Amino acid sequence: MEPLSFPYRGRFAPTPSGPLHFGSLVTALASWLEARTHQGQWQLRIEDIDPPREMPGAADQILFTLEAFGLTWDGPVVYQSQRHEAYQHALDQLRAQGRAYPCYCTRKQRQGQSIYLGHCRHQPPPHTHLAPAWRFALEENSLLCWEDQLQGHQAFNFLEIGDPIIRRRDGYWAYQLAVVVDDLEAGMTHLVRGYDLLDSTPWQLALYQALAPEQKPPTYLHLPLIINAQGQKLSKQNHAPAICASRASAHLIQALEYLNQPILAEWASLSVEALLSLAVQHWDRTRLPSGQHFSLLPGQHLE
Ligand SMILES: [Zn+2]
């Protein structure tokens, strides 16, 4: 463990679109263990800014599951649905800087192009009564790069990622803006999250630079994902099974196996508290496997 010259603050930030599944547990556990071995803070944030995708009761169910698994958090739970004013303030700030612009393009006009190279920024559309989406204008000649703690050096340029939406046409806040505003306000220093968010990171770094140029962005660690037998990421969309609190110790051991941590046979009979306390003592970040997917076969350990 490297010496600490500043406090460590991490977080887990699930979307309440369903109960916690095993893939989320692995991410939560790694993030929690990193925070605890650094005597850091670990915050919980519920990313409930997309009501159409949410499932009633899922947020409470996630809190219950994390508690049952011994993954305790510090401070009050932050709900993104209550943070409208902070996001609006950030959008206003970006507009004042000339870094946010309205986009009227429809999905049909985009014709499946996923990278948005600033069409409405360069050719402002004629006035229309339609509500626009708002996009963040990246600096077109800048290279966005970071040293990922697990995946190594990463670099993206504008042509590879384009300008992200920061407020949706339907009025909901977009993920990229909300995450950065919340992480900035909480003073997050270290983010441990899944590989599926690696390509969001350059946008978030650029938003950090625009919103708080004096603040050092967090250190990132992107964990491999767990895939099912069809090669899909475990997710609520493809019906990954919920994890059961009655088997918390067994699931925690499975999660530690994916994370390539040392496990002793007698751990299986321990309470979650005792198990986690040993997991903290033995946690070794350098043993984490890198890459996009964990190599253990799903089904080998999952029921
Ligand atoms: Zn547009």
Boltz pocket constraint, residues with backbone or C-beta under 6 A from the ligand:
constraints:
  - pocket:
      binder: B
      contacts: [[A, 102], [A, 103], [A, 104], [A, 105], [A, 119], [A, 120], [A, 121]]
      max_distance: 6.0
